[in-house]
């Protein structure tokens, strides 16, 4: 029982280590996209071409 508990704790810890950088990346890219739409595209959903 102790071994199974330790394994679950280790797996949970590893999953958190893996997810944290991905969460930070998604948040960063979301903020970059938001800035592009707000400042570069003046709120338009699509950029002007040409």
Helices and strands as residue ranges (DSSP letters): H 2-35, I 36-40
